[in-house]
Amino acid sequence: YDPVWFGAIMLLNMEMATISPPFGLNLFVMRGVAPRGVTMGDVYAASIPFLLLDLLVMGLLLAFPSLVLWLPSLISK
């Protein structure tokens, strides 16, 4: 596999880890800056659409590696 592709997959995977319940660090940060009355459950529920979108993007990048490698291939020419 291409190292650039692997790096993009790893980066997306790490980003997904920061927003996935129950241990996503960004979720705790968002709870800290949210107004009073917002619970962790509210924050978890709000993060689900973003996590699902990230899963979709991950699937696309795994199925079509050329999506990741198109721009770097233009630079290396």
Secondary structure, 3 states (H helix, E strand, C coil): CCHHHHHHHHHHHHHHHHHCCCCCHHHHHHHHHCCCCCCHHHHHHHHHHHHHHHHHHHHHHHHCCHHHHHHHHHHCC
